[in-house]
Amino acid sequence: MKLKIHQSEIELRKGDLTESDTDAIVNAANSNLVLGAGVAGAIRAKGGPLIHEECKIISHCPVGEAVITSGGNLKADYVIHAVGPRQGEGDENEKLKNATLSSLRLADDNLLASISFPAISTGVFGFPIEDCARIMLETVQAYLSGNTGLRLVRFVLFDAKSLEVFEKQLASMAET
């Protein structure tokens, strides 16, 4: 499913984020930038040790912000590590919005044309998928309505249920 916004496009896919061929993929990171389980573990496994070494050098990223490393052995040239909120820590919606915006700004700052996101914070951080879809898609839509070099923002969802939730949200946005 796709939605065109000015010269850019939001695209939804079910699949493996680490196989995405966009300029950058986004890691749903923790603030210590440790590539443990979930999306981060898959990135470490496929991307090789270079990404993990670069994360160790950076060492920290606050919740709601993002940092960038190389893509190692991935198809993507870069990994943007966005630190989303843990459910229950307070101000989660704003923190997720800020993590999404930080990722988009880093992509623009590095002159990237395309980026792929997972559903940030919906794994071990326990953030509700419906809220994630609404916040992330609305944030991307607003960002792409402004001045940006991004031409493609792809969401790569791990399972059919997550894809369905994002599709429903994107369809409702397309109607307005």
Secondary structure as UniProt FT lines:
FT   STRAND          2..5
FT   TURN            6..7
FT   STRAND          8..14
FT   HELIX           17..19
FT   STRAND          24..29
FT   TURN            31..32
FT   HELIX           38..47
FT   HELIX           49..58
FT   TURN            63..64
FT   STRAND          66..70
FT   TURN            72..73
FT   STRAND          78..83
FT   TURN            87..88
FT   HELIX           92..109
FT   TURN            110..111
FT   STRAND          114..117
FT   TURN            120..121
FT   TURN            124..125
FT   HELIX           129..144
FT   STRAND          152..157
FT   HELIX           160..175
//
